[in-house]
Amino acid sequence: MSGKRVTFIGEAMITLVQGVIEVRALIGQPPVVVGGVAVLSRLSNPYRATVDLDVVDRLLGEVPHLEVLRAADGAEPIQPAAVLLTTPYGPVKVDVLEVRQVELDMPSDDPGDRLHASAHAWANDTATDITLEILRASGERFEVTTPVAEPGPLVAMKLQAVMNRSLDKQGTDLLDIIRLTIDEATRPVALDQISCVDLSIADDIALHVDLWLVRRRDQALRRIHSAGGGDIESGDVELVSELLLAACARR
C-alpha cells in the first residue's frame, strides 16, 4: 500500500494534516501516524471524522518527541502524554505513544501491556508512506507525505486500546476494528499481516479478539451501535472474530 494518496475534502481534517506538517518540522523527520487519521487513510470508505493526531515514538532519538513538541512556541502540555500545538488553521492535539525497547526485550506478564508495546512497535516499523492532501472549498490544496500505520497493526492497536478507554471511545475502537476487517481495501492486507506477524503478537491479538468480540460480543455490539455503527449486526462481529482468530492461528 506504499505510495497511496488520500484526499480529504473540506475543513474537517485541515488542522490534523497541518499538524503532521508542524510535527515533522519540529522533530526533524516525518512522524509515524497511527490512530484515527491512520484508519481513515487506509479505509476505502472513511466513515467518521477524528479530532486528534496520534504518533508513535520508538524513543530511538536523543530527545523524546514529546519533549521536543512541548518545547515548541505556544505549545501546551496535556497529561499524560500529549501536547496542544498551534497551527495556521487552529490548535491540534497530538498524542505521542511511546515504546521503550525494554518493553519489547522484557515483555510484561500482562497481555494488554505486552500488546501495547508490540503493536505500536509493529506499527512504527512497518508503516508505509501516504500522501495526505487537503482540498478546501476555496480550491486551495496542500499536502504532506508521512509514514502511516498499516491495517494489521491498526487492528492490533485498536484491540489493545479498548480496555483503557471511555465507553464512547470503546465503541469507536471496536467499530474501527470491524471496518478495517470487512473493508475491501484493508481486509486482505490486515489478515495477511496478522497471519505473518510474530506468533507471540498473534497470540496476544487472539486473546483480545476472544475477550471483546467473542465473550463480550453483546457488550461490544452495544458500544459499536452507540458509536454510530447502526449497520453492524451480531453476525458481522462474529464474522470479524472468526477471520481474525483464523489469521492469528495461521489457518
C-alpha positions in Angstrom: 0.0 0.0 0.0 3.1 2.2 -0.4 2.7 5.4 -2.3 -1.0 5.9 -1.6 -2.6 9.3 -1.8 -5.7 10.3 0.3 -7.6 13.5 -0.3 -9.7 15.0 2.4 -12.3 17.5 1.1 -13.3 20.4 3.2 -12.2 21.7 6.6 -12.8 18.7 8.9 -9.2 17.3 8.7 -7.3 20.5 7.9 -5.8 21.0 11.4 -4.7 17.4 11.6 -2.9 17.4 8.2 -1.3 20.7 9.1 -0.5 19.1 12.5 1.6 16.5 10.7 3.5 19.2 8.9 4.1 21.0 12.2 5.3 17.8 14.0 7.6 16.9 11.1 9.2 20.4 11.2 9.7 20.2 15.0 11.1 16.7 15.3 13.1 16.8 12.1 11.5 13.8 10.5 8.1 12.6 9.2 6.1 11.2 12.2 4.6 7.8 12.1 0.9 8.3 12.2 -1.5 5.9 14.0 -5.0 6.2 15.5 -8.0 7.7 13.7 -6.1 9.5 11.0 -4.4 6.3 10.0 -7.7 4.4 10.0 -9.3 7.0 7.8 -6.3 7.0 5.5 -6.4 3.2 5.0 -10.1 2.5 4.6 -11.6 2.7 1.1 -14.7 4.4 2.6 -13.7 6.6 5.6 -16.8 6.6 7.8 -16.1 9.1 10.5 -14.1 12.2 11.5 -11.4 12.4 14.0 -10.0 15.3 16.1 -6.7 14.2 17.5 -3.4 13.3 15.8 -1.7 10.2 17.2 2.0 9.5 16.5 4.4 6.8 17.7 7.9 7.4 19.2 10.2 4.3 19.5 12.5 6.6 21.6 15.5 6.0 19.3 16.5 9.6 19.1 18.4 11.8 21.5 15.3 13.6 22.7 11.8 12.1 23.0 9.3 13.5 20.5 7.0 14.6 23.3 9.7 16.7 24.9 10.5 18.4 21.6 6.9 19.1 20.9 6.2 20.5 24.3 9.1 22.9 23.9 7.6 24.5 20.8 6.5 28.1 20.8 2.9 28.3 22.0 2.7 24.6 22.9 0.6 23.5 25.8 1.3 20.2 27.6 -1.7 17.8 28.1 -1.3 14.9 30.5 -0.4 12.2 30.4 1.5 12.2 27.0 0.0 14.8 24.7 0.6 18.4 23.6 -1.6 21.1 22.0 0.2 22.7 19.1 -0.7 25.8 17.3 -1.1 25.7 13.5 -2.3 28.3 11.0 -5.7 26.7 11.0 -6.1 26.3 14.7 -4.8 24.2 17.6 -4.3 20.4 17.2 -3.9 17.9 20.0 -1.0 15.5 19.4 -0.9 12.3 21.4 2.5 10.6 21.5 2.6 6.8 22.0 6.0 5.9 23.3 7.5 2.4 23.0 10.6 1.6 25.1 12.9 -1.1 23.9 13.0 -2.7 27.3 9.2 -3.3 27.0 10.0 -5.5 23.9 13.1 -7.2 25.3 11.4 -8.0 28.7 7.7 -8.4 27.9 5.2 -7.8 30.6 3.2 -10.6 32.2 0.1 -8.7 31.3 -1.2 -9.4 27.7 -2.6 -5.9 27.4 0.7 -4.2 28.3 2.6 -6.6 26.0 0.3 -5.9 23.1 0.5 -2.1 23.7 4.3 -2.3 23.2 4.4 -4.9 20.5 1.6 -3.4 18.4 2.9 0.1 18.5 6.5 -1.1 17.6 5.0 -3.2 14.8 3.1 -0.2 13.5 6.2 2.0 13.7 8.5 -0.5 12.0 6.1 -1.4 9.1 4.5 2.0 8.4 4.4 3.0 4.7 4.2 6.4 3.2 0.8 8.0 2.4 0.3 11.5 1.0 -2.4 13.2 2.9 -3.9 16.0 0.9 -6.4 18.7 1.8 -8.7 20.2 -0.8 -10.5 23.2 0.6 -13.8 24.7 -0.6 -11.8 27.7 -1.8 -9.8 25.4 -4.1 -6.6 25.7 -2.0 -4.7 22.4 -1.7 -1.8 21.4 0.4 -0.3 18.0 1.3 2.2 16.1 3.4 3.7 12.7 2.9 4.4 10.7 6.1 4.5 7.0 7.2 1.1 5.7 8.3 0.4 2.5 10.2 -0.7 -0.5 8.1 -4.1 -2.2 8.6 -2.8 -5.2 10.6 -1.0 -3.2 13.3 -4.0 -0.8 13.4 -6.3 -3.7 14.3 -3.8 -4.8 17.0 -3.5 -1.4 18.5 -7.3 -0.8 18.5 -7.9 -4.2 20.2 -5.4 -3.3 22.9 -6.8 0.2 23.4 -10.4 -0.8 24.2 -9.8 -1.9 27.8 -8.5 1.5 28.9 -10.9 3.8 27.0 -14.1 5.6 28.0 -17.3 4.0 26.9 -17.7 6.2 23.8 -14.1 5.6 22.7 -14.5 1.9 23.2 -17.3 2.0 20.6 -15.1 3.9 18.2 -12.2 1.5 18.6 -14.4 -1.6 18.2 -16.1 -0.1 15.1 -12.7 0.7 13.6 -11.7 -2.9 14.1 -14.9 -4.1 12.3 -14.4 -1.6 9.5 -10.8 -2.5 9.0 -11.6 -6.2 8.9 -14.5 -6.0 6.4 -13.4 -3.1 4.2 -12.5 -4.5 0.8 -9.3 -2.4 0.7 -8.0 -3.3 4.2 -9.4 -6.8 4.9 -6.9 -8.9 2.9 -4.0 -6.8 4.0 -4.9 -6.8 7.7 -5.5 -10.6 7.7 -2.3 -11.3 5.8 -0.2 -9.1 8.1 -1.7 -10.7 11.2 -1.1 -14.2 9.8 2.6 -13.3 9.3 3.4 -11.4 12.4 5.5 -12.9 15.2 3.5 -15.7 16.9 3.7 -14.0 20.3 2.0 -10.9 19.0 -0.6 -13.0 17.2 -1.4 -14.9 20.4 -2.0 -11.6 22.3 -4.2 -10.4 19.4 -6.2 -13.6 19.7 -6.7 -13.1 23.4 -8.1 -9.7 22.9 -10.3 -10.8 20.0 -11.7 -13.6 22.2 -12.3 -11.1 25.1 -14.1 -8.3 23.1 -15.6 -10.0 20.0 -16.5 -13.4 21.4 -17.0 -13.4 25.2 -18.2 -9.8 25.3 -19.8 -9.7 21.9 -23.2 -8.3 23.1 -21.5 -5.6 25.0 -19.2 -4.8 22.1 -22.2 -4.5 19.7 -23.9 -2.1 22.1 -20.8 0.1 22.1 -20.5 -0.1 18.3 -24.1 1.0 17.9 -23.6 3.9 20.3 -20.6 5.0 18.2 -22.7 5.2 15.0 -22.3 1.7 13.7 -26.0 1.0 13.5 -25.5 -1.0 10.3 -23.3 -3.6 12.2 -25.1 -6.7 13.3 -24.1 -9.5 15.7 -23.3 -11.7 12.7 -20.8 -9.1 11.5 -19.0 -9.1 14.8 -19.0 -12.9 14.8 -17.5 -13.0 11.2 -14.8 -10.5 12.2 -13.8 -12.5 15.2 -13.6 -15.7 13.1 -11.5 -14.0 10.4 -9.1 -12.5 13.0 -8.8 -15.7 15.0 -8.1 -17.7 11.9 -5.4 -15.3 10.9 -3.8 -15.5 14.4 -3.9 -19.3 14.2 -2.3 -19.2 10.7 -5.4 -21.0 9.2 
